[in-house]
Amino acid sequence: MIEVSVPDFDEMFGLSSKIRDLLIAKSALTLQIEEAEKNVVITATTNEQYFKGGKPPSMEFIKTTYMVTGFNDELLPLRRELGKVLAELEKVRTDFQIYMAQIDVYRTESANTRKISAL
């Protein structure tokens, strides 16, 4: 039979702190991206350089072009960094969930051992 052990709680606290830090980074990057997108919309709808046929571009056109990359690809590094943060956040959350599942298995195994000992 495989012996089940309790995970390292210090490591779990570390993962919890890392989750918090990654959520803060995610929020900061999301805010930077949203602010840049706002500036793109304002510029595209007010600067005649971006007008098509004397009219500002439609919001749908802005969303599918300028808001994805920015005017000079300035949004791409932010989006890449956000992708990295989200991937790391998912990994750390998964690690934390594995530890939680280990605790549940340990509880079950301990309860089963106590039942067998009581017989």
Contact map, one row per residue, 1 for C-alpha under 8 A:
11100000000000000000000000000000000000000000000000000000000000000000000000000000000000000000000000000000000000000000000
11110000000000000000000000000000000000000000000000000000000000000000000000000000000000000000000000000000000000000000000
11111000000000000000000000000000000000000000000000000000000000000000000000000000000000000000000000000000000000000000000
01111100000000000000000000000000000000000000000000000000000000000000000000000000000000000000000000000100110010000000000
00111110000000000000000000000000000000000000000000000000000000000000000000000000000000000000000000000100010000000000000
00011111000000000000000000000000000000000000000000000000000000000000000000000000000000000000000000000110010000000000000
00001111101100000000000000000000000000000000000000000000000000000000000000000000000000000000000000100110000000000000000
00000111111100000000000000000000000000000000000000000000000000000000000000000000000000000000000000000000000000000000000
00000011111110000000000000000000000000000000000000000000000000000000000000000000000000000000000000000000000000000000000
00000001111111000000000000000000000000000000000000000000000000000000000000000000000000000000000000000000000000000000000
00000011111111100000000000000000000000000000000000000000000000000000000000000000000000000000000000000000000000000000000
00000011111111110000000000000000000000000000000000000000000000000000000000000000000000000000000100100000000000000000000
00000000111111111000000000000000000000000000000000000000000000000000000000000000000000000000000000000000000000000000000
00000000011111111100000000000000000000000000000000000000000000000000000000000000000000000000000000000000000000000000000
00000000001111111110000000000000000000000000000000000000000000000000000000000000000000000001101100000000000000000000000
00000000000111111111000000000000000000000000000000000000000000000000000000000000000000000000000100000000000000000000000
00000000000011111111100000000000000000000000000000000000000000000000000000000000000000000000000000000000000000000000000
00000000000001111111110000000000000000000000000000000000000000000000000000000000000000000001000000000000000000000000000
00000000000000111111111000000000000000000000000000000000000000000000000000000000000000001001100000000000000000000000000
00000000000000011111111100000000000000000000000000000000000000000000000000000000000000000000000000000000000000000000000
00000000000000001111111110000000000000000000000000000000000000000000000000000000000000000000000000000000000000000000000
00000000000000000111111111000000000000000000000000000000000000000000000000000000000011011000000000000000000000000000000
00000000000000000011111111100000000000000000000000000000000000000000000000000000000000001000000000000000000000000000000
00000000000000000001111111110000000000000000000000000000000000000000000000000000000000000000000000000000000000000000000
00000000000000000000111111111000000000000000000000000000000000000000000000000000000010000000000000000000000000000000000
00000000000000000000011111111100000000000000000000000000000000000000000000000000010011000000000000000000000000000000000
00000000000000000000001111111110000000000000000000000000000000000000000000000000000000000000000000000000000000000000000
00000000000000000000000111111111000000000000000000000000000000000000000000000000000000000000000000000000000000000000000
00000000000000000000000011111111100000000000000000000000000000000000000000000100110000000000000000000000000000000000000
00000000000000000000000001111111110000000000000000000000000000000000000000000000010000000000000000000000000000000000000
00000000000000000000000000111111111000000000000000000000000000000000000000000000000000000000000000000000000000000000000
00000000000000000000000000011111111100000000000000000000000000000000000000000100000000000000000000000000000000000000000
00000000000000000000000000001111111110000000000000000000000000000000000000100110000000000000000000000000000000000000000
00000000000000000000000000000111111111000000000000000000000000000000000000000000000000000000000000000000000000000000000
00000000000000000000000000000011111111100000000000000000000000000000000000000000000000000000000000000000000000000000000
00000000000000000000000000000001111111110000000000000000000000000000010000100000000000000000000000000000000000000000000
00000000000000000000000000000000111111111000000000000000000000000010010000000000000000000000000000000000000000000000000
00000000000000000000000000000000011111111100000000000000000000000000000000000000000000000000000000000000000000000000000
00000000000000000000000000000000001111111110000000000000000000000000000000000000000000000000000000000000000000000000000
00000000000000000000000000000000000111111111000000000000000000000110011000000000000000000000000000000000000000000000000
00000000000000000000000000000000000011111111100000000000001001000010000000000000000000000000000000000000000000000000000
00000000000000000000000000000000000001111111110000000000000000000000000000000000000000000000000000000000000000000000000
00000000000000000000000000000000000000111111111000000000000000000000000000000000000000000000000000000000000000000000000
00000000000000000000000000000000000000011111111101100001100001000000000000000000000000000000000000000000000000000000000
00000000000000000000000000000000000000001111111101100001100000000000000000000000000000000000000000000000000000000000000
00000000000000000000000000000000000000000111111100000001000000000000000000000000000000000000000000000000000000000000000
00000000000000000000000000000000000000000011111111100000000000000000000000000000000000000000000000000000000000000000000
00000000000000000000000000000000000000000001111111100111000000000000000000000000000000000000000000000000000000000000000
00000000000000000000000000000000000000000000001111100000000000000000000000000000000000000000000000000000000000000000000
00000000000000000000000000000000000000000001101111110001100000000000000000000000000000000000000000000000000000000000000
00000000000000000000000000000000000000000001101111111111100000000000000000000000000000000000000000000000000000000000000
00000000000000000000000000000000000000000000000001111111100000000000000000000000000000000000000000000000000000000000000
00000000000000000000000000000000000000000000000000111110000000000000000000000000000000000000000000000000000000000000000
00000000000000000000000000000000000000000000000100111111000000000000000000000000000000000000000000000000000000000000000
00000000000000000000000000000000000000000000000100111111100000000000000000000000000000000000000000000000000000000000000
00000000000000000000000000000000000000000001110101110111110000000000000000000000000000000000000000000000000000000000000
00000000000000000000000000000000000000000001100001110011111011000000000000000000000000000000000000000000000000000000000
00000000000000000000000000000000000000000000000000000001111111000000000000000000000000000000000000000000000000000000000
00000000000000000000000000000000000000001000000000000000111111100000000000000000000000000000000000000000000000000000000
00000000000000000000000000000000000000000000000000000000011111110000000000000000000000000000000000000000000000000000000
00000000000000000000000000000000000000000000000000000000111111111100000000000000000000000000000000000000000000000000000
00000000000000000000000000000000000000001001000000000000111111111110000000000000000000000000000000000000000000000000000
00000000000000000000000000000000000000000000000000000000001111111111000000000000000000000000000000000000000000000000000
00000000000000000000000000000000000000000000000000000000000111111111000000000000000000000000000000000000000000000000000
00000000000000000000000000000000000000000000000000000000000011111111110000000000000000000000000000000000000000000000000
00000000000000000000000000000000000000010000000000000000000011111111111000000000000000000000000000000000000000000000000
00000000000000000000000000000000000010011000000000000000000001111111110000100000000000000000000000000000000000000000000
00000000000000000000000000000000000000000000000000000000000000111111110000110000000000000000000000000000000000000000000
00000000000000000000000000000000000000000000000000000000000000001111111111110000000000000000000000000000000000000000000
00000000000000000000000000000000000110010000000000000000000000001111111111110000000000000000000000000000000000000000000
00000000000000000000000000000000000000010000000000000000000000000100111111000000000000000000000000000000000000000000000
00000000000000000000000000000000000000000000000000000000000000000000111111000000000000000000000000000000000000000000000
00000000000000000000000000000000000000000000000000000000000000000000111111111000000000000000000000000000000000000000000
00000000000000000000000000000000000000000000000000000000000000000000111111111100000000000000000000000000000000000000000
00000000000000000000000000000000100100000000000000000000000000000011110011111110000000000000000000000000000000000000000
00000000000000000000000000000000000000000000000000000000000000000001110011111111000000000000000000000000000000000000000
00000000000000000000000000000000000000000000000000000000000000000000000011111111100000000000000000000000000000000000000
00000000000000000000000000001001100000000000000000000000000000000000000001111111110000000000000000000000000000000000000
00000000000000000000000000000000100000000000000000000000000000000000000000111111111000000000000000000000000000000000000
00000000000000000000000000000000000000000000000000000000000000000000000000011111111100000000000000000000000000000000000
00000000000000000000000000001000000000000000000000000000000000000000000000001111111110000000000000000000000000000000000
00000000000000000000000001001100000000000000000000000000000000000000000000000111111111000000000000000000000000000000000
00000000000000000000000000000000000000000000000000000000000000000000000000000011111111100000000000000000000000000000000
00000000000000000000000000000000000000000000000000000000000000000000000000000001111111110000000000000000000000000000000
00000000000000000000010011000000000000000000000000000000000000000000000000000000111111111000000000000000000000000000000
00000000000000000000010001000000000000000000000000000000000000000000000000000000011111111100000000000000000000000000000
00000000000000000000000000000000000000000000000000000000000000000000000000000000001111111110000000000000000000000000000
00000000000000000000010000000000000000000000000000000000000000000000000000000000000111111111000000000000000000000000000
00000000000000000010011000000000000000000000000000000000000000000000000000000000000011111111100000000000000000000000000
00000000000000000000000000000000000000000000000000000000000000000000000000000000000001111111110000000000000000000000000
00000000000000000000000000000000000000000000000000000000000000000000000000000000000000111111111000000000000000000000000
00000000000000100110000000000000000000000000000000000000000000000000000000000000000000011111111100000000000000000000000
00000000000000100010000000000000000000000000000000000000000000000000000000000000000000001111111110000000000000000000000
00000000000000000000000000000000000000000000000000000000000000000000000000000000000000000111111111000000000000000000000
00000000000000100000000000000000000000000000000000000000000000000000000000000000000000000011111111100000000000000000000
00000000000100110000000000000000000000000000000000000000000000000000000000000000000000000001111111110000000000000000000
00000000000000000000000000000000000000000000000000000000000000000000000000000000000000000000111111111000000000000000000
00000000000000000000000000000000000000000000000000000000000000000000000000000000000000000000011111111100000000000000000
00000010000100000000000000000000000000000000000000000000000000000000000000000000000000000000001111111110000000000000000
00000000000000000000000000000000000000000000000000000000000000000000000000000000000000000000000111111111000000000000000
00000000000000000000000000000000000000000000000000000000000000000000000000000000000000000000000011111111100000000000000
00011110000000000000000000000000000000000000000000000000000000000000000000000000000000000000000001111111110000000000000
00000110000000000000000000000000000000000000000000000000000000000000000000000000000000000000000000111111111000000000000
00000000000000000000000000000000000000000000000000000000000000000000000000000000000000000000000000011111111100000000000
00010000000000000000000000000000000000000000000000000000000000000000000000000000000000000000000000001111111110000000000
00011100000000000000000000000000000000000000000000000000000000000000000000000000000000000000000000000111111111000000000
00000000000000000000000000000000000000000000000000000000000000000000000000000000000000000000000000000011111111100000000
00000000000000000000000000000000000000000000000000000000000000000000000000000000000000000000000000000001111111110000000
00010000000000000000000000000000000000000000000000000000000000000000000000000000000000000000000000000000111111111000000
00000000000000000000000000000000000000000000000000000000000000000000000000000000000000000000000000000000011111111100000
00000000000000000000000000000000000000000000000000000000000000000000000000000000000000000000000000000000001111111110000
00000000000000000000000000000000000000000000000000000000000000000000000000000000000000000000000000000000000111111111000
00000000000000000000000000000000000000000000000000000000000000000000000000000000000000000000000000000000000011111111100
00000000000000000000000000000000000000000000000000000000000000000000000000000000000000000000000000000000000001111111110
00000000000000000000000000000000000000000000000000000000000000000000000000000000000000000000000000000000000000111111111
00000000000000000000000000000000000000000000000000000000000000000000000000000000000000000000000000000000000000011111111
00000000000000000000000000000000000000000000000000000000000000000000000000000000000000000000000000000000000000001111111
00000000000000000000000000000000000000000000000000000000000000000000000000000000000000000000000000000000000000000111111
00000000000000000000000000000000000000000000000000000000000000000000000000000000000000000000000000000000000000000011111
